[in-house]
């Protein structure tokens, strides 16, 4: 065996030894390395891609899809785990057209095949019998989950405000027969987007400071 072959053999043995050690480390210490997984970046991409969609195709959204949106909404954080939310799914054309006429910022209901009303339930109370003082925050978090899920499913959606405007509250309560203890926060039309709507880049480093306000620009 010549000198070149001996050197090659030694290098091959050394390489095999290194690979074997790496395999052993990965199995015995699985958390020693935590690379950013591709699916985590998909989450960020979905968040940054979300946009308000106000024009919809004439294409049905199934009740299964709508249930998925509500399931995502109910996974939102909620103060003291009170979950003070209720959801009304709308897919009745007559009801939606009526609301489109009566609500000033929900005209797109006439195009949307469905919508979801996010409400706070004032009868949900804590151990002391007090209603949630955070219902609007909790329902807002649920609404954002819903909007992000719609984006992930290839659907479009837009938040149209109901609360705290008295005229809109009254309109929605009358149209849908809501009891007194149910307060509608928003109405979210849902459907397949018509045309293209580009997301807005809202990041602004001027709105960030570290540790104290003094570093704010």
C-alpha positions in Angstrom: 0.0 0.0 0.0 1.6 3.3 -1.1 1.8 6.4 1.1 -1.2 8.1 -0.7 -3.5 5.2 0.0 -2.5 5.1 3.7 -3.2 8.9 4.1 -6.6 8.5 2.4 -7.5 5.5 4.6 -6.6 7.5 7.8 -8.7 10.5 6.7 -11.7 8.2 5.9 -11.5 6.6 9.3 -11.2 10.0 11.0 -14.3 11.2 9.1 -16.3 8.2 10.0 -15.4 8.6 13.6 -16.5 12.3 13.6 -19.8 11.4 11.9 -20.4 8.7 14.5 -19.8 11.1 17.3 -22.2 13.7 15.8 -24.9 11.0 15.5 -24.4 10.0 19.1 -24.5 13.6 20.3 -27.7 14.3 18.4 -29.4 11.3 20.0 -28.1 11.7 23.5 -28.6 15.5 23.6 -31.5 16.2 21.3 -32.0 19.8 22.6 -28.4 20.8 22.3 -29.1 22.4 18.9 -32.3 24.3 18.1 -32.3 25.4 14.5 -35.2 27.6 13.3 -37.6 25.2 11.7 -39.1 26.0 8.3 -42.7 25.8 9.6 -41.9 28.5 12.2 -41.0 30.8 9.3 -44.2 29.9 7.6 -46.0 31.3 10.7 -44.2 34.6 10.4 -44.8 34.7 6.7 -48.5 34.2 7.2 -48.6 37.0 9.8 -46.8 39.4 7.6 -49.0 38.5 4.6 -52.3 39.2 6.4 -54.3 42.0 4.8 -57.9 43.4 4.9 -59.9 42.0 2.0 -63.0 43.9 1.0 -63.9 42.3 -2.3 -64.9 38.7 -2.7 -65.5 36.1 -5.5 -68.8 34.4 -6.0 -67.5 31.2 -4.4 -69.0 29.4 -1.4 -67.1 29.0 1.9 -68.1 25.7 3.5 -69.3 25.4 7.1 -66.4 23.2 7.8 -64.0 26.0 6.8 -66.0 28.4 9.0 -65.8 26.1 11.9 -62.0 25.9 11.4 -61.8 29.7 11.6 -63.8 29.7 14.9 -61.6 26.9 16.3 -58.6 29.0 15.6 -60.3 32.0 17.2 -61.0 30.0 20.4 -57.3 29.2 20.8 -56.6 32.8 21.6 -55.2 33.9 25.0 -57.8 35.0 27.5 -57.5 36.6 30.9 -57.9 34.1 33.8 -59.0 31.6 31.1 -62.5 33.0 31.2 -63.2 32.7 27.5 -65.9 35.4 27.4 -66.7 35.0 23.7 -69.5 33.8 21.6 -69.5 33.5 17.7 -72.4 33.8 15.3 -71.7 32.4 11.9 -73.7 34.1 9.1 -74.3 32.5 5.7 -77.9 33.6 5.1 -77.9 35.9 2.1 -81.0 37.9 3.2 -79.6 38.6 6.7 -76.2 39.6 5.3 -77.6 41.9 2.6 -79.8 43.6 5.3 -76.8 44.2 7.5 -74.8 45.5 4.5 -77.4 48.2 4.0 -77.6 49.2 7.6 -73.9 49.1 8.7 -71.8 51.9 7.2 -68.5 50.1 7.0 -69.7 46.6 6.2 -71.0 47.1 2.6 -68.8 44.2 1.5 -71.2 41.8 3.1 -73.2 42.0 -0.1 -70.3 40.2 -1.9 -69.0 38.0 1.0 -70.5 34.4 1.1 -70.2 34.4 4.9 -69.3 36.4 7.9 -68.6 35.8 11.6 -69.8 38.0 14.4 -67.5 38.0 17.4 -69.3 38.8 20.7 -68.6 39.2 24.4 -70.7 37.3 26.9 -71.4 39.4 30.0 -72.8 36.3 31.8 -69.4 34.6 31.8 -68.1 35.4 35.3 -65.2 34.5 37.5 -65.2 32.7 40.9 -66.5 35.8 42.6 -69.3 36.1 40.1 -67.8 39.1 38.4 -68.0 39.4 34.5 -64.8 39.7 32.6 -63.4 43.2 32.5 -61.2 42.1 29.7 -63.8 40.7 27.3 -63.0 43.2 24.5 -59.3 42.3 24.7 -60.0 38.6 24.7 -62.4 38.9 21.8 -59.9 41.0 19.9 -57.2 38.4 20.3 -59.7 35.8 19.1 -60.5 38.0 16.1 -56.8 38.2 15.2 -56.5 34.5 15.3 -59.5 34.2 13.0 -58.0 36.7 10.5 -54.7 34.9 10.5 -56.3 31.5 10.0 -58.3 32.9 7.1 -55.1 34.1 5.5 -53.5 30.6 6.0 -56.5 29.0 4.3 -56.4 31.2 1.3 -59.4 33.1 2.4 -59.9 36.8 2.7 -61.4 38.6 5.7 -61.8 42.1 7.2 -62.6 43.4 10.7 -65.6 45.8 10.6 -66.2 47.4 13.9 -69.4 47.3 15.9 -68.5 48.0 19.5 -68.5 50.7 21.0 -70.8 52.5 18.5 -74.3 52.6 19.9 -76.0 52.8 16.5 -74.1 49.7 15.2 -74.7 47.8 18.4 -78.4 48.4 18.2 -78.5 47.5 14.5 -76.7 44.2 15.0 -78.6 43.3 18.2 -82.0 43.9 16.5 -81.1 42.1 13.3 -79.8 39.0 15.0 -81.9 38.9 18.1 -79.0 39.2 20.5 -79.9 39.1 24.2 -78.9 42.0 26.5 -75.8 40.3 27.9 -74.3 39.7 24.5 -72.2 42.6 23.1 -71.0 42.3 19.5 -67.4 43.5 19.1 -67.0 43.1 15.4 -68.4 41.6 12.2 -65.9 39.8 10.0 -66.9 39.1 6.3 -65.1 36.0 4.9 -64.7 34.8 1.4 -62.3 34.1 -1.4 -60.5 37.3 -2.4 -61.4 38.9 -5.7 -58.3 40.5 -7.3 -55.1 41.1 -5.4 -54.7 43.0 -2.2 -51.1 43.6 -1.0 -50.2 43.5 2.7 -48.9 46.7 4.2 -45.4 46.7 5.8 -46.2 48.4 9.1 -42.9 47.8 10.9 -41.3 51.0 12.2 -38.2 50.9 14.4 -39.1 54.4 15.7 -41.9 52.8 17.7 -39.4 50.6 19.7 -37.3 51.3 22.7 -35.3 49.1 25.1 -35.7 49.2 28.9 -36.8 52.8 29.2 -38.8 55.4 27.3 -35.7 57.6 27.0 -34.4 55.6 24.0 -37.6 56.1 22.1 -37.0 58.3 19.0 
